[in-house]
Amino acid sequence: MILKRKYLIIKLMSKYSFGKFLKEKRMLFNLSLNKFSVIADVDSAIISRIENGKQDVKLNVLYKIAKAFNLSASELLAEFENK
C-alpha cells in the first residue's frame, strides 16, 4: 500500500485483474453497475473505472465494496488472491 495524504491506495497486482474480479463478482450477484453502486454507496463512474482498470482502488472504496458483498476488506482481498 502506498500512503497518500488522505487516502490509502491499494496497488494490486494488476488494476485490470482486480477490476475483472470485481465485475465477475458483481455479475454473479446479478447486480447492474448502477444497482451495485447504490448498495456500495460508491459512484457508478468510479466502479466502472475500477472494473475497466482505469483507476486504483482507494481503501475507503474497497471497504464499501466489501461491505456491499457482506464481506470484510480482507475477506474480499483473500477471494481475489485465490482467484
C-alpha positions as CSV (number, residue, x, y, z in Angstrom):
1,M,0.0,0.0,0.0
2,I,1.2,3.5,-0.8
3,L,0.2,6.2,1.7
4,K,-1.0,9.4,0.2
5,R,-2.1,12.4,2.2
6,K,-5.8,11.5,2.8
7,Y,-6.1,8.1,1.2
8,L,-4.6,4.7,1.1
9,I,-4.4,3.4,-2.4
10,I,-4.4,-0.3,-3.0
11,K,-1.8,-1.2,-5.5
12,L,-3.0,-4.7,-6.5
13,M,-1.0,-7.0,-8.8
14,S,-2.9,-5.6,-11.7
15,K,-5.6,-3.0,-11.6
16,Y,-7.3,-4.7,-14.5
17,S,-7.3,-8.1,-12.8
18,F,-9.0,-6.7,-9.7
19,G,-11.5,-4.9,-11.8
20,K,-12.2,-8.1,-13.7
21,F,-12.7,-9.9,-10.4
22,L,-15.0,-7.2,-9.2
23,K,-17.1,-7.2,-12.3
24,E,-17.4,-11.0,-12.2
25,K,-18.4,-11.0,-8.6
26,R,-21.0,-8.2,-9.2
27,M,-22.4,-10.2,-12.1
28,L,-22.5,-13.3,-10.0
29,F,-24.9,-11.5,-7.7
30,N,-26.9,-10.4,-10.8
31,L,-26.3,-6.7,-10.0
32,S,-26.2,-4.0,-12.6
33,L,-23.5,-1.4,-12.2
34,N,-26.0,1.2,-11.1
35,K,-27.7,-1.0,-8.6
36,F,-24.3,-2.1,-7.1
37,S,-23.2,1.5,-6.9
38,V,-26.2,2.4,-4.8
39,I,-25.7,-0.6,-2.5
40,A,-22.0,0.1,-2.1
41,D,-22.5,3.9,-1.8
42,V,-19.9,4.4,-4.5
43,D,-20.4,6.5,-7.6
44,S,-21.0,4.2,-10.6
45,A,-18.3,6.0,-12.6
46,I,-15.7,5.1,-10.0
47,I,-16.8,1.4,-10.1
48,S,-16.8,1.4,-13.9
49,R,-13.2,2.9,-13.9
50,I,-12.1,0.2,-11.4
51,E,-13.7,-2.6,-13.4
52,N,-12.0,-1.3,-16.6
53,G,-8.6,-1.0,-14.9
54,K,-8.5,2.8,-15.3
55,Q,-8.5,3.7,-11.6
56,D,-6.8,2.3,-8.5
57,V,-8.9,1.2,-5.6
58,K,-8.8,3.6,-2.7
59,L,-9.0,1.9,0.7
60,N,-12.3,3.7,1.6
61,V,-13.8,2.4,-1.6
62,L,-12.5,-1.1,-1.0
63,Y,-14.3,-1.2,2.4
64,K,-17.5,0.0,0.8
65,I,-17.3,-2.6,-2.0
66,A,-16.5,-5.4,0.5
67,K,-19.4,-4.3,2.8
68,A,-21.8,-4.4,-0.2
69,F,-20.9,-8.1,-0.6
70,N,-21.3,-8.6,3.2
71,L,-17.5,-9.3,3.5
72,S,-14.6,-7.6,5.2
73,A,-12.0,-6.0,3.1
74,S,-9.5,-8.7,4.0
75,E,-12.1,-11.4,3.0
76,L,-12.7,-9.7,-0.4
77,L,-8.9,-9.5,-1.0
78,A,-8.4,-13.1,0.0
79,E,-11.1,-14.1,-2.5
80,F,-9.3,-12.0,-5.1
81,E,-5.9,-13.6,-4.3
82,N,-7.4,-17.1,-4.6
83,K,-9.0,-16.4,-7.9
